[in-house]
Amino acid sequence: MHNYLDFEKPVADLEGQILELKKIEAGENAVDVTEEIQRLEKRSRDALAELYGKLTPWQRTQVARHPDRPHCLDYVNRLITDFVPLAGDRYYAEDHAIIAGFGRFDGQSIAVIGQEKGNDTQTRLKHNFGMARPEGYRKAVRIMEMAERFGIPVLTLVDTAGAYPGIGAEERGQAEAIARSTETCLNLEVPLVSLVIGEGGSGGAIAIATANRVLMLENAIYSVISPEAGASILWRDATRARDVASAMKITAQDLKEFGVIDEIVEEPLGGAHRAPAEAIDTAAERLRAAFGELAELDSKALRQARREKFLAIGRDL
């Protein structure tokens, strides 16, 4: 059984019935209900396809935040071999919200930087729910500069509600750290590809996503502020988040149209959380293609193309 979202209730009911029938079929007084199971499975697939074929922005937000959705470390463990994580920013401390290190992707050296949310209470607290402090972004800068020194491409995996807004983070220069990380992305002379795998929250996301190619999963979101925070500012009512989600155009489909992202990566039916391995493998194919295209450009061209890409956003709207 899955962790069902509110709008998935019709599917939850059908899959609950299927589970009960399978228990009956496997019980001591077994009854052949194969045909009924197959009928319900088809209804369930059809219902799921109908639901996910017309998701609202708020529903996509819920899918992007699903607790079973694959996170940064899931991608690293499946795609990156010989991964060696590096810790610390060499200024203050280690930040577990940012995973950073070097490994191999399809046998080629690569630097990986990503935001990890965690998948249970213990790991979510350890990784601070993917909300990085200044030292996390300074660690990202350190890894990017090291990658450039050795001519190694950089992959970033974006999944954060935003940079951590705590007092300590502000005291240690959160805004400056985000700006410096963004600047480093823009100045890199090696290929940089970013993949938004869940939430792309404000400066906390763009600090590692100012890339030559920005890919985004079909049900991910990318926005300057969370829908709840936007509703609190506009109406002092966080319950109106669904209205803000529609108004802000935070879905991959809207952002591709506006030129904010370059490509949408399709997810399995029902979202990446239903088939994590399949979702990661599909993303891997698009990443290979993106790095392949960028390999043809020299260092100066990579840097210039990246800068022009972001300067051009919004010009034709």
C-alpha positions, -999 to +999 in steps of 0.1 A: +000+000+000+012+035-008+010+067+012-019+082-007-025+119-012-059+134-006-069+136-043-059+099-048-088+085-027-105+068-057-073+049-064-067+042-027-102+026-025-096+004-055-062-007-045-075-015-010-101-038-026-074-054-047-053-061-016-082-076+003-090-099-027-053-110-028-055-119+008-086-140+002-069-157-028-039-166-007-058-177+024-066-212+037-100-213+021-086-200-012-111-187-037-102-179-073-108-142-077-082-136-104-107-121-129-120-097-103-085-086-094-076-080-130-108-060-135-100-038-104-064-034-114-075-020-148-099+003-131-072+014-108-047+021-136-074+040-156-083+061-125-047+069-118-041+079-155-072+101-153-061+118-121-025+124-132-035+135-166-052+167-152-033+176-120-037+211-107-006+231-096-015+225-060-018+187-066+016+187-083+030+205-052+017+177-031+032+151-054+066+170-054+065+168-015+055+131-013+074+114+015+082+084-007+095+104-036+132+096-044+156+121-029+192+131-037+209+101-021+186+078-040+198+093-072+234+092-061+232+056-049+216+044-082+235+065-107+269+074-093+296+048-087+327+052-065+310+082-049+332+099-023+314+126-002+333+156+010+324+175+041+328+210+054+331+244+039+366+251+054+352+282+071+328+271+098+312+236+097+297+207+078+261+210+066+243+177+060+215+194+040+239+196+011+254+163-002+286+170-022+314+149-036+329+131-066+322+099-083+316+084-117+286+086-140+287+061-169+324+056-161+332+094-164+343+115-134+316+139-121+310+162-092+276+159-076+260+185-054+225+180-041+200+188-014+189+159+007+156+160+027+158+126+044+132+099+044+124+093+081+124+114+113+160+108+121+174+115+087+151+145+081+164+161+113+200+152+103+196+168+069+175+197+082+147+188+058+170+198+029+172+234+040+209+244+038+227+269+060+255+292+047+281+265+052+262+242+029+264+267+000+300+275+008+307+237+006+290+237-028+312+265-039+343+246-028+333+215-047+324+234-079+358+252-078+376+219-073+357+204-102+366+233-124+403+230-114+403+194-126+380+198-156+352+177-141+315+182-151+291+191-123+256+177-117+233+193-091+201+177-077+177+203-065+152+195-037+146+221-011+117+242+003+143+270+006+175+280+024+173+277+062+159+310+076+172+307+112+189+334+131+223+316+131+222+312+093+215+349+089+243+359+113+267+338+093+257+354+060+230+333+044+223+358+016+260+363+007+266+325+006+236+320-017+248+349-040+284+335-040+272+301-049+250+315-078+280+335-090+302+304-090+276+285-110+276+314-136+314+315-138+321+278-141+341+267-172+330+231-170+296+216-180+269+222-153+236+204-154+208+207-128+179+184-122+149+196-101+138+164-085+112+177-060+109+212-047+130+241-061+125+267-034+137+303-041+173+313-037+180+281-019+174+262-052+189+286-077+221+288-057+230+254-072+207+255-103+222+283-124+232+257-150+238+252-187+209+228-187+181+229-162+159+197-162+128+193-141+108+162-132+072+163-145+057+167-111+084+188-094+078+225-086+102+255-088+092+289-073+104+320-057+084+313-025+064+284-012+026+286-019+019+287+018+043+316+024+029+334-006-006+330+007+004+342+042+020+374+027-009+382+002-039+372+023-025+363+057-041+330+052-019+300+044-049+279+036-051+298+003-019+281-009-037+263-037-047+297-052-011+310-050+002+278-065-019+284-096-011+321-098+027+317-095+031+292-124+054+269-105+049+237-125+074+222-149+049+227-177+046+265-171+083+270-165+092+252-198+069+275-216+085+306-200+120+294-207+130+291-171+138+254-175+151+235-206+134+201-204+107+182-186+116+146-175+086+123-176+077+104-144+061+069-141+023+069-140+013+080-106+045+100-099+081+091-091+072+078-057+053+048-072+084+036-092+115+053-079+140+032-099+122+038-131+120+075-125+157+078-117+166+057-148+145+080-170+162+110-156+196+094-161+189+091-199+182+128-201+212+137-181+234+116-204+220+135-234+226+169-217+262+162-208+268+148-242+256+181-259+277+202-235+308+181-241+311+197-275+316+232-261+348+246-249+352+263-215+346+298-226+316+289-247+301+270-217+304+300-195+291+325-221+261+303-230+252+299-194+252+336-187+233+344-219+207+318-210+198+334-177+200+370-190+175+360-217+148+347-193+117+369-196+128+390-225+102+377-249+073+375-224 
